[in-house]
Amino acid sequence: MEKQCKIGVIGGGFMARAIILGAVEHRFLSPDEVIVSDPSDACRDFFAARGFQTTILNRIAAERSRYLLLSVKPQTFPEVADGLKDVVLPTVISIMAGMQKGKIKQALETNAAIARVMPNLPCSVGMGAAAIDAYDLAPDDADFVFGLFAATSTVLPMHEEKLNAVTALSGSGPAYVYLFLQALIDGGVRCGLDEEDARVLAIQTLKGGAAMAEAHSDTPLEQLIAAVSSKGGTTLAALEVLRRNEMPETVVRAMQAANTRAEELSR
């Protein structure tokens, strides 16, 4: 069948929407170059209303496209793979956590080249981070994959064996940030602020702190911590509580748990 589309998407959930809409917004793709397959009428209507082709049949998305983006949960992938085994697949781009390229090829019964990408949710606002293993792809195909994700994210080339660690850091990391953000807001309220004011200050504090760390990338973070602190002052009083309660080590242990879960999904 003639390849009518640049990319087919299987699974039109929030992450796929962020990736594809971001690529269109940055003129890396146009809607008529994309076909989206999803069992949900509401999902297909969402894309159709924006000029994208849609289908309920995954095989149609695969057969009509030069690239195929797998944006489904690892738990549902076996069912998806069963429906594609007799299809001659194009280059495959997977954003499934923990699902190794070898297992994807085996499940799909394909010799198609496969790229694995670990994006994260802030790509929906153009502030994502994406680690990309495109080492098996031809140069032009690798350029396409990097361009697709660069439209919404900072991209890094990464070998597959490191992607579980990436999942634990940047893939799951936004949730850690939101949890800490909520703690800052709650702390502000308990200290006497209105919740709305606390939210504004907390968000700006996280944005400003990250911007300073980026602007001073050669400066050790402990030095930046010291720059905020003064002997006998408020910051040190707070840091003492955080360190006494092993807040830094707790974050590390949480990431190790996420990494372990990603490894379990890989088996």
C-alpha positions in Angstrom: 0.0 0.0 0.0 1.2 3.5 -0.8 2.6 5.4 2.2 0.1 8.2 2.3 1.2 9.6 5.7 4.5 10.6 7.3 3.6 9.0 10.6 0.9 6.8 12.0 0.1 6.9 15.7 -1.3 3.9 17.6 -2.8 5.2 20.8 -4.0 8.8 20.9 -3.7 9.5 24.6 -2.3 12.6 26.3 1.4 12.0 25.5 0.7 11.3 21.9 -1.4 14.4 21.7 1.4 16.5 23.2 4.0 15.1 20.8 2.0 15.3 17.6 0.3 18.7 18.3 3.7 20.1 19.3 5.3 18.9 16.1 2.5 20.5 14.1 2.7 23.7 16.1 6.4 23.9 15.3 5.7 23.0 11.6 7.7 19.8 11.8 4.5 18.0 10.7 1.3 19.0 9.1 -2.0 17.4 10.1 -2.5 15.7 6.7 0.8 13.9 7.3 -0.5 12.1 10.4 -3.0 9.3 10.9 -4.1 8.3 14.4 -5.6 5.0 15.5 -7.5 4.7 18.7 -10.5 2.7 19.8 -12.1 5.7 21.5 -14.6 7.7 19.5 -13.8 10.8 21.6 -10.1 10.5 20.9 -10.6 10.1 17.2 -13.0 13.0 17.2 -10.4 15.1 19.0 -7.8 14.5 16.2 -10.3 14.7 13.3 -11.5 18.1 14.5 -7.9 19.3 14.1 -7.5 18.0 10.5 -5.8 14.7 11.3 -6.7 11.4 9.6 -8.1 8.8 12.0 -8.9 5.2 12.0 -10.1 2.5 14.5 -7.8 -0.1 12.8 -4.2 -0.1 13.9 -3.1 -1.9 10.8 -4.4 0.9 8.6 -2.2 3.4 10.5 0.7 1.1 10.1 0.2 0.3 6.4 -0.3 3.9 5.4 2.7 5.4 7.2 6.4 5.8 6.8 6.9 5.9 10.6 4.8 4.2 13.3 4.6 5.7 16.8 3.6 3.2 19.4 2.0 5.2 22.2 0.2 2.5 24.2 0.7 1.1 27.7 3.1 -1.8 27.9 0.3 -3.9 29.4 -1.9 -3.4 26.3 0.9 -3.8 23.8 0.6 -7.6 23.4 -3.0 -7.2 22.1 -1.8 -4.4 19.7 1.0 -6.6 18.5 -1.3 -9.5 17.7 -3.2 -7.3 15.3 0.0 -6.2 13.4 1.9 -9.5 13.0 1.0 -9.9 9.3 1.7 -6.2 8.4 4.9 -5.1 6.8 5.8 -2.4 9.3 7.6 0.8 8.7 10.2 2.2 11.1 8.8 1.9 14.6 9.1 4.6 17.3 8.2 3.3 20.8 7.5 5.4 23.9 6.5 2.5 26.0 8.3 2.4 29.4 10.4 -0.7 30.0 9.6 -2.4 26.7 12.9 -3.4 25.0 13.5 -3.2 21.3 14.1 -7.0 21.1 10.8 -7.8 22.8 9.0 -5.3 20.5 10.4 -6.9 17.4 9.6 -10.4 18.7 6.0 -9.5 19.6 5.5 -7.8 16.2 7.3 -10.5 14.3 9.1 -7.8 12.3 12.6 -6.9 11.1 11.6 -3.2 11.0 14.1 -0.8 12.6 13.0 0.4 16.0 13.7 3.5 18.0 12.9 3.8 21.7 12.1 7.2 23.3 11.4 8.1 26.9 9.7 11.5 26.8 7.9 13.2 29.7 4.7 15.0 30.3 6.0 18.6 30.2 6.4 18.2 26.4 2.8 19.2 26.4 3.9 22.8 27.2 7.1 22.7 25.1 9.3 22.0 28.1 9.8 18.2 27.9 12.9 16.0 28.2 13.3 13.1 25.8 16.0 10.5 25.7 16.3 8.7 22.3 17.8 5.4 21.3 17.8 5.7 17.5 21.1 3.8 16.9 19.5 1.1 14.8 18.0 3.6 12.3 19.3 5.0 9.1 20.6 8.5 9.5 17.6 10.2 7.8 15.2 8.2 9.9 17.1 9.0 13.1 17.0 12.7 12.1 13.2 12.4 11.8 12.9 10.9 15.3 15.1 13.6 16.9 13.2 16.3 15.0 9.8 15.0 16.1 10.7 15.2 19.8 12.9 18.3 19.6 9.8 20.2 18.7 8.6 19.9 22.3 11.6 18.7 24.3 15.3 18.9 25.1 16.6 15.7 23.5 19.5 13.5 24.4 20.8 10.4 22.5 20.8 7.5 24.9 21.6 3.8 24.6 18.7 1.5 25.5 20.3 0.1 28.6 20.1 3.5 30.3 16.4 4.2 29.4 15.1 2.6 32.6 17.2 5.1 34.6 15.8 7.9 32.4 12.3 6.7 33.2 13.1 6.9 36.9 14.5 10.4 36.5 12.8 12.5 33.8 10.0 10.1 32.8 8.5 9.9 36.3 10.2 13.0 37.6 7.4 15.5 36.9 5.3 13.7 39.5 8.0 14.2 42.1 8.1 17.9 41.3 4.3 18.2 41.7 4.5 16.4 45.0 7.1 18.8 46.2 5.2 21.7 44.8 2.1 20.6 46.7 4.2 20.4 49.9 5.5 23.9 49.3 2.0 25.2 48.9 0.7 23.4 52.0 3.6 24.7 54.0 2.9 28.2 52.9 -0.7 27.9 54.0 0.2 26.5 57.3 2.6 29.4 57.8 -0.3 31.8 57.2 -0.5 32.5 53.4 -3.6 32.2 51.3 -3.5 29.1 49.1 -3.6 31.1 45.8 -0.6 33.3 46.9 1.3 30.2 48.1 0.8 28.5 44.8 2.1 31.5 42.8 5.1 31.8 45.0 5.8 28.1 45.0 5.6 27.7 41.3 7.8 30.7 40.7 10.3 29.5 43.2 10.7 26.2 41.4 10.9 27.9 38.0 13.5 30.4 39.3 15.6 27.8 41.1 15.7 25.6 38.0 16.6 28.6 35.8 19.5 29.5 38.2 20.8 26.0 38.2 20.7 26.0 34.4 22.3 29.4 34.1 25.1 28.4 36.5 25.5 24.8 35.2 29.2 24.8 36.2 28.5 25.7 39.8 28.1 22.8 42.2 24.6 22.6 43.6 25.9 22.7 47.2 27.4 26.1 46.3 24.0 27.4 45.1 22.4 26.0 48.3 25.0 27.9 50.3 24.2 31.1 48.4 20.7 31.0 49.7 21.7 30.1 53.2 23.2 32.3 56.0 24.6 31.1 59.3 21.9 30.8 61.9 19.2 31.8 59.4 15.9 30.5 58.2 17.1 28.5 55.3 19.5 26.4 57.4 16.7 25.8 59.9 14.6 24.3 57.1 17.5 22.4 55.6 18.3 20.8 58.9 14.8 19.3 59.1 14.9 18.1 55.5 18.3 16.4 56.0 17.4 15.0 59.4 14.3 13.4 57.7 16.5 12.0 54.9 14.7 13.9 52.2 17.5 13.7 49.6 18.0 10.0 50.3 14.3 9.4 50.1 14.1 10.9 46.6 17.0 8.6 45.6 15.2 5.5 47.0 12.0 6.5 45.2 13.9 6.8 41.9 15.4 3.4 42.5 11.9 2.0 43.0 10.8 3.5 39.7 13.9 2.0 38.0 13.2 -1.4 39.5 9.6 -1.3 38.2 10.8 -0.3 34.7 13.2 -3.3 34.8 10.3 -5.5 35.8 8.3 -4.3 32.8 11.3 -5.2 30.6 11.1 -8.9 31.5 
